[in-house]
């Protein structure tokens, strides 16, 4: 899941070198944290959170295929 979030985020931002994605397994599932440059936050979140919601939907669909629960956090 980490690779999927990383590819999506790098294609959206102006500074792909500053994209950092970490993956941590918890009892609730897998938590994927996405960090981008402050100037790119708007591009990752989108108007009214639409892009962030779309990223979460794509990751959730991929996780469902593998019977996993994934939470995407944007920091």
PDB file of N, CA, C and O in Angstrom:
ATOM      1  N   UNK A   1       0.820  -1.193   0.000  1.00  0.00           N
ATOM      2  CA  UNK A   1       0.000   0.000   0.000  1.00  0.00           C
ATOM      3  C   UNK A   1       0.868   1.263   0.000  1.00  0.00           C
ATOM      4  O   UNK A   1       0.489   2.287  -0.568  1.00  0.00           O
ATOM      5  N   UNK A   2       2.027   1.175   0.639  1.00  0.00           N
ATOM      6  CA  UNK A   2       2.914   2.328   0.728  1.00  0.00           C
ATOM      7  C   UNK A   2       3.324   2.789  -0.664  1.00  0.00           C
ATOM      8  O   UNK A   2       3.353   3.988  -0.941  1.00  0.00           O
ATOM      9  N   UNK A   3       3.639   1.846  -1.536  1.00  0.00           N
ATOM     10  CA  UNK A   3       4.074   2.186  -2.888  1.00  0.00           C
ATOM     11  C   UNK A   3       2.962   2.868  -3.669  1.00  0.00           C
ATOM     12  O   UNK A   3       3.213   3.811  -4.421  1.00  0.00           O
ATOM     13  N   UNK A   4       1.748   2.398  -3.494  1.00  0.00           N
ATOM     14  CA  UNK A   4       0.603   2.982  -4.198  1.00  0.00           C
ATOM     15  C   UNK A   4       0.399   4.438  -3.796  1.00  0.00           C
ATOM     16  O   UNK A   4       0.228   5.298  -4.660  1.00  0.00           O
ATOM     17  N   UNK A   5       0.415   4.723  -2.506  1.00  0.00           N
ATOM     18  CA  UNK A   5       0.249   6.090  -2.014  1.00  0.00           C
ATOM     19  C   UNK A   5       1.401   6.970  -2.501  1.00  0.00           C
ATOM     20  O   UNK A   5       1.196   8.126  -2.871  1.00  0.00           O
ATOM     21  N   UNK A   6       2.596   6.421  -2.498  1.00  0.00           N
ATOM     22  CA  UNK A   6       3.771   7.185  -2.927  1.00  0.00           C
ATOM     23  C   UNK A   6       3.686   7.565  -4.402  1.00  0.00           C
ATOM     24  O   UNK A   6       3.996   8.701  -4.761  1.00  0.00           O
ATOM     25  N   UNK A   7       3.280   6.653  -5.248  1.00  0.00           N
ATOM     26  CA  UNK A   7       3.163   6.926  -6.684  1.00  0.00           C
ATOM     27  C   UNK A   7       2.094   7.982  -6.942  1.00  0.00           C
ATOM     28  O   UNK A   7       2.301   8.892  -7.746  1.00  0.00           O
ATOM     29  N   UNK A   8       0.966   7.868  -6.273  1.00  0.00           N
ATOM     30  CA  UNK A   8      -0.116   8.839  -6.455  1.00  0.00           C
ATOM     31  C   UNK A   8       0.336  10.219  -5.990  1.00  0.00           C
ATOM     32  O   UNK A   8       0.140  11.204  -6.701  1.00  0.00           O
ATOM     33  N   UNK A   9       0.933  10.300  -4.817  1.00  0.00           N
ATOM     34  CA  UNK A   9       1.348  11.592  -4.257  1.00  0.00           C
ATOM     35  C   UNK A   9       2.430  12.248  -5.113  1.00  0.00           C
ATOM     36  O   UNK A   9       2.376  13.453  -5.360  1.00  0.00           O
ATOM     37  N   UNK A  10       3.398  11.475  -5.561  1.00  0.00           N
ATOM     38  CA  UNK A  10       4.479  12.048  -6.368  1.00  0.00           C
ATOM     39  C   UNK A  10       3.975  12.586  -7.697  1.00  0.00           C
ATOM     40  O   UNK A  10       4.551  13.529  -8.241  1.00  0.00           O
ATOM     41  N   UNK A  11       2.916  12.004  -8.221  1.00  0.00           N
ATOM     42  CA  UNK A  11       2.377  12.499  -9.488  1.00  0.00           C
ATOM     43  C   UNK A  11       1.573  13.792  -9.313  1.00  0.00           C
ATOM     44  O   UNK A  11       1.337  14.513 -10.283  1.00  0.00           O
ATOM     45  N   UNK A  12       1.156  14.083  -8.087  1.00  0.00           N
ATOM     46  CA  UNK A  12       0.344  15.271  -7.828  1.00  0.00           C
ATOM     47  C   UNK A  12       1.155  16.516  -7.470  1.00  0.00           C
ATOM     48  O   UNK A  12       0.736  17.630  -7.784  1.00  0.00           O
ATOM     49  N   UNK A  13       2.300  16.349  -6.822  1.00  0.00           N
ATOM     50  CA  UNK A  13       3.010  17.482  -6.228  1.00  0.00           C
ATOM     51  C   UNK A  13       4.079  18.065  -7.152  1.00  0.00           C
ATOM     52  O   UNK A  13       4.477  17.439  -8.135  1.00  0.00           O
ATOM     53  N   UNK A  14       4.540  19.285  -6.816  1.00  0.00           N
ATOM     54  CA  UNK A  14       5.613  19.942  -7.551  1.00  0.00           C
ATOM     55  C   UNK A  14       6.986  19.478  -7.084  1.00  0.00           C
ATOM     56  O   UNK A  14       7.944  19.500  -7.856  1.00  0.00           O
ATOM     57  N   UNK A  15       7.089  19.055  -5.818  1.00  0.00           N
ATOM     58  CA  UNK A  15       8.357  18.610  -5.231  1.00  0.00           C
ATOM     59  C   UNK A  15       8.277  17.117  -4.885  1.00  0.00           C
ATOM     60  O   UNK A  15       8.109  16.772  -3.716  1.00  0.00           O
ATOM     61  N   UNK A  16       8.392  16.238  -5.867  1.00  0.00           N
ATOM     62  CA  UNK A  16       8.257  14.802  -5.565  1.00  0.00           C
ATOM     63  C   UNK A  16       9.363  14.258  -4.670  1.00  0.00           C
ATOM     64  O   UNK A  16       9.198  13.206  -4.052  1.00  0.00           O
ATOM     65  N   UNK A  17      10.496  14.967  -4.593  1.00  0.00           N
ATOM     66  CA  UNK A  17      11.589  14.502  -3.733  1.00  0.00           C
ATOM     67  C   UNK A  17      11.245  14.623  -2.251  1.00  0.00           C
ATOM     68  O   UNK A  17      11.842  13.935  -1.422  1.00  0.00           O
ATOM     69  N   UNK A  18      10.292  15.487  -1.908  1.00  0.00           N
ATOM     70  CA  UNK A  18       9.939  15.714  -0.506  1.00  0.00           C
ATOM     71  C   UNK A  18       8.767  14.854  -0.036  1.00  0.00           C
ATOM     72  O   UNK A  18       8.294  15.018   1.089  1.00  0.00           O
ATOM     73  N   UNK A  19       8.300  13.952  -0.873  1.00  0.00           N
ATOM     74  CA  UNK A  19       7.209  13.056  -0.492  1.00  0.00           C
ATOM     75  C   UNK A  19       7.785  11.918   0.347  1.00  0.00           C
ATOM     76  O   UNK A  19       8.702  11.216  -0.080  1.00  0.00           O
ATOM     77  N   UNK A  20       7.226  11.749   1.555  1.00  0.00           N
ATOM     78  CA  UNK A  20       7.653  10.676   2.451  1.00  0.00           C
ATOM     79  C   UNK A  20       6.424   9.882   2.862  1.00  0.00           C
ATOM     80  O   UNK A  20       5.459  10.435   3.390  1.00  0.00           O
ATOM     81  N   UNK A  21       6.470   8.584   2.613  1.00  0.00           N
ATOM     82  CA  UNK A  21       5.351   7.710   2.962  1.00  0.00           C
ATOM     83  C   UNK A  21       5.871   6.631   3.904  1.00  0.00           C
ATOM     84  O   UNK A  21       6.834   5.929   3.594  1.00  0.00           O
ATOM     85  N   UNK A  22       5.220   6.508   5.060  1.00  0.00           N
ATOM     86  CA  UNK A  22       5.591   5.469   6.018  1.00  0.00           C
ATOM     87  C   UNK A  22       4.389   4.563   6.255  1.00  0.00           C
ATOM     88  O   UNK A  22       3.237   4.981   6.143  1.00  0.00           O
ATOM     89  N   UNK A  23       4.690   3.325   6.580  1.00  0.00           N
ATOM     90  CA  UNK A  23       3.636   2.332   6.796  1.00  0.00           C
ATOM     91  C   UNK A  23       3.861   1.686   8.156  1.00  0.00           C
ATOM     92  O   UNK A  23       4.970   1.260   8.478  1.00  0.00           O
ATOM     93  N   UNK A  24       2.800   1.618   8.947  1.00  0.00           N
ATOM     94  CA  UNK A  24       2.899   1.038  10.288  1.00  0.00           C
ATOM     95  C   UNK A  24       1.709   0.118  10.511  1.00  0.00           C
ATOM     96  O   UNK A  24       0.574   0.470  10.190  1.00  0.00           O
ATOM     97  N   UNK A  25       1.970  -1.046  11.055  1.00  0.00           N
ATOM     98  CA  UNK A  25       0.903  -2.000  11.312  1.00  0.00           C
ATOM     99  C   UNK A  25       0.422  -1.863  12.755  1.00  0.00           C
ATOM    100  O   UNK A  25       1.228  -1.899  13.685  1.00  0.00           O
ATOM    101  N   UNK A  26      -0.882  -1.707  12.941  1.00  0.00           N
ATOM    102  CA  UNK A  26      -1.480  -1.600  14.262  1.00  0.00           C
ATOM    103  C   UNK A  26      -2.544  -2.683  14.408  1.00  0.00           C
ATOM    104  O   UNK A  26      -2.779  -3.467  13.489  1.00  0.00           O
ATOM    105  N   UNK A  27      -3.182  -2.714  15.573  1.00  0.00           N
ATOM    106  CA  UNK A  27      -4.235  -3.710  15.774  1.00  0.00           C
ATOM    107  C   UNK A  27      -5.483  -3.402  14.946  1.00  0.00           C
ATOM    108  O   UNK A  27      -6.279  -4.299  14.669  1.00  0.00           O
ATOM    109  N   UNK A  28      -5.660  -2.134  14.548  1.00  0.00           N
ATOM    110  CA  UNK A  28      -6.807  -1.744  13.726  1.00  0.00           C
ATOM    111  C   UNK A  28      -6.570  -1.984  12.243  1.00  0.00           C
ATOM    112  O   UNK A  28      -7.521  -1.990  11.462  1.00  0.00           O
ATOM    113  N   UNK A  29      -5.336  -2.178  11.847  1.00  0.00           N
ATOM    114  CA  UNK A  29      -5.003  -2.373  10.437  1.00  0.00           C
ATOM    115  C   UNK A  29      -3.676  -1.718  10.130  1.00  0.00           C
ATOM    116  O   UNK A  29      -2.830  -1.559  11.010  1.00  0.00           O
ATOM    117  N   UNK A  30      -3.501  -1.347   8.898  1.00  0.00           N
ATOM    118  CA  UNK A  30      -2.261  -0.711   8.458  1.00  0.00           C
ATOM    119  C   UNK A  30      -2.494   0.788   8.346  1.00  0.00           C
ATOM    120  O   UNK A  30      -3.458   1.230   7.721  1.00  0.00           O
ATOM    121  N   UNK A  31      -1.602   1.573   8.958  1.00  0.00           N
ATOM    122  CA  UNK A  31      -1.692   3.034   8.892  1.00  0.00           C
ATOM    123  C   UNK A  31      -0.595   3.523   7.952  1.00  0.00           C
ATOM    124  O   UNK A  31       0.591   3.286   8.183  1.00  0.00           O
ATOM    125  N   UNK A  32      -1.010   4.209   6.892  1.00  0.00           N
ATOM    126  CA  UNK A  32      -0.070   4.766   5.924  1.00  0.00           C
ATOM    127  C   UNK A  32      -0.065   6.277   6.129  1.00  0.00           C
ATOM    128  O   UNK A  32      -1.095   6.935   5.983  1.00  0.00           O
ATOM    129  N   UNK A  33       1.110   6.825   6.472  1.00  0.00           N
ATOM    130  CA  UNK A  33       1.238   8.268   6.709  1.00  0.00           C
ATOM    131  C   UNK A  33       1.922   8.906   5.510  1.00  0.00           C
ATOM    132  O   UNK A  33       2.944   8.418   5.028  1.00  0.00           O
ATOM    133  N   UNK A  34       1.346  10.002   5.038  1.00  0.00           N
ATOM    134  CA  UNK A  34       1.868  10.723   3.878  1.00  0.00           C
ATOM    135  C   UNK A  34       2.310  12.105   4.318  1.00  0.00           C
ATOM    136  O   UNK A  34       1.526  12.858   4.895  1.00  0.00           O
ATOM    137  N   UNK A  35       3.572  12.443   4.046  1.00  0.00           N
ATOM    138  CA  UNK A  35       4.091  13.776   4.344  1.00  0.00           C
ATOM    139  C   UNK A  35       4.580  14.391   3.042  1.00  0.00           C
ATOM    140  O   UNK A  35       5.304  13.755   2.277  1.00  0.00           O
ATOM    141  N   UNK A  36       4.175  15.643   2.793  1.00  0.00           N
ATOM    142  CA  UNK A  36       4.619  16.370   1.610  1.00  0.00           C
ATOM    143  C   UNK A  36       5.114  17.742   2.039  1.00  0.00           C
ATOM    144  O   UNK A  36       4.944  18.140   3.191  1.00  0.00           O
ATOM    145  N   UNK A  37       5.725  18.459   1.111  1.00  0.00           N
ATOM    146  CA  UNK A  37       6.189  19.820   1.396  1.00  0.00           C
ATOM    147  C   UNK A  37       4.982  20.700   1.721  1.00  0.00           C
ATOM    148  O   UNK A  37       3.903  20.491   1.166  1.00  0.00           O
ATOM    149  N   UNK A  38       5.149  21.677   2.608  1.00  0.00           N
ATOM    150  CA  UNK A  38       4.023  22.552   2.962  1.00  0.00           C
ATOM    151  C   UNK A  38       3.385  23.238   1.752  1.00  0.00           C
ATOM    152  O   UNK A  38       2.175  23.464   1.735  1.00  0.00           O
ATOM    153  N   UNK A  39       4.182  23.564   0.752  1.00  0.00           N
ATOM    154  CA  UNK A  39       3.631  24.224  -0.440  1.00  0.00           C
ATOM    155  C   UNK A  39       2.784  23.274  -1.289  1.00  0.00           C
ATOM    156  O   UNK A  39       1.992  23.728  -2.115  1.00  0.00           O
ATOM    157  N   UNK A  40       2.939  21.974  -1.097  1.00  0.00           N
ATOM    158  CA  UNK A  40       2.186  20.982  -1.872  1.00  0.00           C
ATOM    159  C   UNK A  40       0.967  20.427  -1.142  1.00  0.00           C
ATOM    160  O   UNK A  40       0.241  19.603  -1.698  1.00  0.00           O
ATOM    161  N   UNK A  41       0.734  20.861   0.081  1.00  0.00           N
ATOM    162  CA  UNK A  41      -0.393  20.330   0.861  1.00  0.00           C
ATOM    163  C   UNK A  41      -1.724  20.524   0.146  1.00  0.00           C
ATOM    164  O   UNK A  41      -2.558  19.618   0.127  1.00  0.00           O
ATOM    165  N   UNK A  42      -1.925  21.689  -0.436  1.00  0.00           N
ATOM    166  CA  UNK A  42      -3.183  21.967  -1.130  1.00  0.00           C
ATOM    167  C   UNK A  42      -3.420  21.043  -2.304  1.00  0.00           C
ATOM    168  O   UNK A  42      -4.562  20.687  -2.594  1.00  0.00           O
ATOM    169  N   UNK A  43      -2.361  20.653  -2.978  1.00  0.00           N
ATOM    170  CA  UNK A  43      -2.494  19.765  -4.135  1.00  0.00           C
ATOM    171  C   UNK A  43      -2.866  18.352  -3.711  1.00  0.00           C
ATOM    172  O   UNK A  43      -3.563  17.645  -4.439  1.00  0.00           O
ATOM    173  N   UNK A  44      -2.405  17.939  -2.539  1.00  0.00           N
ATOM    174  CA  UNK A  44      -2.700  16.586  -2.062  1.00  0.00           C
ATOM    175  C   UNK A  44      -4.092  16.521  -1.427  1.00  0.00           C
ATOM    176  O   UNK A  44      -4.782  15.507  -1.532  1.00  0.00           O
ATOM    177  N   UNK A  45      -4.494  17.607  -0.772  1.00  0.00           N
ATOM    178  CA  UNK A  45      -5.805  17.625  -0.117  1.00  0.00           C
ATOM    179  C   UNK A  45      -6.914  17.962  -1.113  1.00  0.00           C
ATOM    180  O   UNK A  45      -7.960  17.313  -1.118  1.00  0.00           O
ATOM    181  N   UNK A  46      -6.694  18.964  -1.950  1.00  0.00           N
ATOM    182  CA  UNK A  46      -7.683  19.340  -2.946  1.00  0.00           C
ATOM    183  C   UNK A  46      -8.787  20.204  -2.364  1.00  0.00           C
ATOM    184  O   UNK A  46      -8.873  20.394  -1.151  1.00  0.00           O
ATOM    185  N   UNK A  47      -9.621  20.719  -3.237  1.00  0.00           N
ATOM    186  CA  UNK A  47     -10.746  21.551  -2.798  1.00  0.00           C
ATOM    187  C   UNK A  47     -11.726  20.691  -2.019  1.00  0.00           C
ATOM    188  O   UNK A  47     -12.184  19.654  -2.498  1.00  0.00           O
ATOM    189  N   UNK A  48     -12.033  21.131  -0.834  1.00  0.00           N
ATOM    190  CA  UNK A  48     -12.958  20.449   0.087  1.00  0.00           C
ATOM    191  C   UNK A  48     -12.545  18.995   0.342  1.00  0.00           C
ATOM    192  O   UNK A  48     -13.387  18.149   0.642  1.00  0.00           O
ATOM    193  N   UNK A  49     -11.248  18.717   0.221  1.00  0.00           N
ATOM    194  CA  UNK A  49     -10.736  17.386   0.524  1.00  0.00           C
ATOM    195  C   UNK A  49     -11.028  16.330  -0.512  1.00  0.00           C
ATOM    196  O   UNK A  49     -10.953  15.137  -0.219  1.00  0.00           O
ATOM    197  N   UNK A  50     -11.363  16.749  -1.727  1.00  0.00           N
ATOM    198  CA  UNK A  50     -11.755  15.774  -2.751  1.00  0.00           C
ATOM    199  C   UNK A  50     -10.614  14.858  -3.168  1.00  0.00           C
ATOM    200  O   UNK A  50     -10.818  13.655  -3.329  1.00  0.00           O
ATOM    201  N   UNK A  51      -9.421  15.404  -3.344  1.00  0.00           N
ATOM    202  CA  UNK A  51      -8.295  14.574  -3.776  1.00  0.00           C
ATOM    203  C   UNK A  51      -7.886  13.615  -2.661  1.00  0.00           C
ATOM    204  O   UNK A  51      -7.588  12.450  -2.920  1.00  0.00           O
ATOM    205  N   UNK A  52      -7.872  14.105  -1.420  1.00  0.00           N
ATOM    206  CA  UNK A  52      -7.548  13.235  -0.285  1.00  0.00           C
ATOM    207  C   UNK A  52      -8.564  12.093  -0.185  1.00  0.00           C
ATOM    208  O   UNK A  52      -8.197  10.947   0.073  1.00  0.00           O
ATOM    209  N   UNK A  53      -9.818  12.411  -0.387  1.00  0.00           N
ATOM    210  CA  UNK A  53     -10.871  11.391  -0.346  1.00  0.00           C
ATOM    211  C   UNK A  53     -10.679  10.382  -1.475  1.00  0.00           C
ATOM    212  O   UNK A  53     -10.896   9.185  -1.283  1.00  0.00           O
ATOM    213  N   UNK A  54     -10.272  10.862  -2.655  1.00  0.00           N
ATOM    214  CA  UNK A  54     -10.045   9.967  -3.789  1.00  0.00           C
ATOM    215  C   UNK A  54      -8.858   9.041  -3.534  1.00  0.00           C
ATOM    216  O   UNK A  54      -8.907   7.856  -3.864  1.00  0.00           O
ATOM    217  N   UNK A  55      -7.791   9.583  -2.945  1.00  0.00           N
ATOM    218  CA  UNK A  55      -6.628   8.752  -2.609  1.00  0.00           C
ATOM    219  C   UNK A  55      -7.045   7.662  -1.634  1.00  0.00           C
ATOM    220  O   UNK A  55      -6.674   6.500  -1.799  1.00  0.00           O
ATOM    221  N   UNK A  56      -7.812   8.033  -0.624  1.00  0.00           N
ATOM    222  CA  UNK A  56      -8.271   7.043   0.366  1.00  0.00           C
ATOM    223  C   UNK A  56      -9.156   5.982  -0.281  1.00  0.00           C
ATOM    224  O   UNK A  56      -9.081   4.809   0.084  1.00  0.00           O
ATOM    225  N   UNK A  57      -9.990   6.381  -1.233  1.00  0.00           N
ATOM    226  CA  UNK A  57     -10.872   5.421  -1.911  1.00  0.00           C
ATOM    227  C   UNK A  57     -10.079   4.419  -2.734  1.00  0.00           C
ATOM    228  O   UNK A  57     -10.382   3.225  -2.717  1.00  0.00           O
ATOM    229  N   UNK A  58      -9.070   4.890  -3.450  1.00  0.00           N
ATOM    230  CA  UNK A  58      -8.243   3.997  -4.267  1.00  0.00           C
ATOM    231  C   UNK A  58      -7.493   3.014  -3.370  1.00  0.00           C
ATOM    232  O   UNK A  58      -7.430   1.821  -3.667  1.00  0.00           O
ATOM    233  N   UNK A  59      -6.927   3.515  -2.278  1.00  0.00           N
ATOM    234  CA  UNK A  59      -6.181   2.652  -1.362  1.00  0.00           C
ATOM    235  C   UNK A  59      -7.118   1.649  -0.697  1.00  0.00           C
ATOM    236  O   UNK A  59      -6.759   0.485  -0.515  1.00  0.00           O
ATOM    237  N   UNK A  60      -8.306   2.095  -0.339  1.00  0.00           N
ATOM    238  CA  UNK A  60      -9.276   1.185   0.288  1.00  0.00           C
ATOM    239  C   UNK A  60      -9.679   0.076  -0.679  1.00  0.00           C
ATOM    240  O   UNK A  60      -9.835  -1.076  -0.272  1.00  0.00           O
ATOM    241  N   UNK A  61      -9.847   0.415  -1.951  1.00  0.00           N
ATOM    242  CA  UNK A  61     -10.202  -0.596  -2.947  1.00  0.00           C
ATOM    243  C   UNK A  61      -9.074  -1.614  -3.117  1.00  0.00           C
ATOM    244  O   UNK A  61      -9.327  -2.814  -3.219  1.00  0.00           O
ATOM    245  N   UNK A  62      -7.839  -1.135  -3.148  1.00  0.00           N
ATOM    246  CA  UNK A  62      -6.695  -2.045  -3.268  1.00  0.00           C
ATOM    247  C   UNK A  62      -6.554  -2.914  -2.026  1.00  0.00           C
ATOM    248  O   UNK A  62      -6.200  -4.089  -2.129  1.00  0.00           O
ATOM    249  N   UNK A  63      -6.825  -2.350  -0.856  1.00  0.00           N
ATOM    250  CA  UNK A  63      -6.721  -3.102   0.393  1.00  0.00           C
ATOM    251  C   UNK A  63      -7.816  -4.162   0.487  1.00  0.00           C
ATOM    252  O   UNK A  63      -7.586  -5.244   1.027  1.00  0.00           O
ATOM    253  N   UNK A  64      -8.983  -3.864  -0.026  1.00  0.00           N
ATOM    254  CA  UNK A  64     -10.091  -4.816   0.010  1.00  0.00           C
ATOM    255  C   UNK A  64      -9.746  -6.065  -0.791  1.00  0.00           C
ATOM    256  O   UNK A  64     -10.132  -7.174  -0.420  1.00  0.00           O
ATOM    257  N   UNK A  65      -9.019  -5.881  -1.890  1.00  0.00           N
ATOM    258  CA  UNK A  65      -8.619  -7.034  -2.708  1.00  0.00           C
ATOM    259  C   UNK A  65      -7.696  -7.962  -1.935  1.00  0.00           C
ATOM    260  O   UNK A  65      -7.650  -9.160  -2.214  1.00  0.00           O
ATOM    261  N   UNK A  66      -6.959  -7.425  -0.965  1.00  0.00           N
ATOM    262  CA  UNK A  66      -6.025  -8.229  -0.175  1.00  0.00           C
ATOM    263  C   UNK A  66      -6.567  -8.543   1.220  1.00  0.00           C
ATOM    264  O   UNK A  66      -5.829  -9.045   2.068  1.00  0.00           O
ATOM    265  N   UNK A  67      -7.839  -8.255   1.464  1.00  0.00           N
ATOM    266  CA  UNK A  67      -8.491  -8.488   2.756  1.00  0.00           C
ATOM    267  C   UNK A  67      -7.751  -7.806   3.903  1.00  0.00           C
ATOM    268  O   UNK A  67      -7.516  -8.415   4.947  1.00  0.00           O
ATOM    269  N   UNK A  68      -7.385  -6.541   3.706  1.00  0.00           N
ATOM    270  CA  UNK A  68      -6.707  -5.759   4.735  1.00  0.00           C
ATOM    271  C   UNK A  68      -7.476  -4.468   4.963  1.00  0.00           C
ATOM    272  O   UNK A  68      -8.257  -4.035   4.116  1.00  0.00           O
ATOM    273  N   UNK A  69      -7.241  -3.858   6.126  1.00  0.00           N
ATOM    274  CA  UNK A  69      -7.822  -2.555   6.416  1.00  0.00           C
ATOM    275  C   UNK A  69      -6.683  -1.541   6.446  1.00  0.00           C
ATOM    276  O   UNK A  69      -5.718  -1.706   7.193  1.00  0.00           O
ATOM    277  N   UNK A  70      -6.797  -0.499   5.637  1.00  0.00           N
ATOM    278  CA  UNK A  70      -5.744   0.495   5.529  1.00  0.00           C
ATOM    279  C   UNK A  70      -6.322   1.870   5.817  1.00  0.00           C
ATOM    280  O   UNK A  70      -7.379   2.237   5.304  1.00  0.00           O
ATOM    281  N   UNK A  71      -5.607   2.628   6.650  1.00  0.00           N
ATOM    282  CA  UNK A  71      -5.987   4.001   6.981  1.00  0.00           C
ATOM    283  C   UNK A  71      -4.904   4.911   6.422  1.00  0.00           C
ATOM    284  O   UNK A  71      -3.719   4.695   6.676  1.00  0.00           O
ATOM    285  N   UNK A  72      -5.307   5.941   5.652  1.00  0.00           N
ATOM    286  CA  UNK A  72      -4.344   6.889   5.084  1.00  0.00           C
ATOM    287  C   UNK A  72      -4.432   8.193   5.865  1.00  0.00           C
ATOM    288  O   UNK A  72      -5.495   8.807   5.958  1.00  0.00           O
ATOM    289  N   UNK A  73      -3.295   8.606   6.427  1.00  0.00           N
ATOM    290  CA  UNK A  73      -3.226   9.872   7.149  1.00  0.00           C
ATOM    291  C   UNK A  73      -2.327  10.832   6.376  1.00  0.00           C
ATOM    292  O   UNK A  73      -1.240  10.462   5.932  1.00  0.00           O
ATOM    293  N   UNK A  74      -2.792  12.062   6.223  1.00  0.00           N
ATOM    294  CA  UNK A  74      -1.994  13.089   5.560  1.00  0.00           C
ATOM    295  C   UNK A  74      -1.523  14.051   6.622  1.00  0.00           C
ATOM    296  O   UNK A  74      -2.327  14.691   7.300  1.00  0.00           O
ATOM    297  N   UNK A  75      -0.194  14.153   6.768  1.00  0.00           N
ATOM    298  CA  UNK A  75       0.383  14.982   7.825  1.00  0.00           C
ATOM    299  C   UNK A  75       0.947  16.260   7.261  1.00  0.00           C
ATOM    300  O   UNK A  75       1.476  17.084   8.007  1.00  0.00           O
TER     301      UNK A  75
END
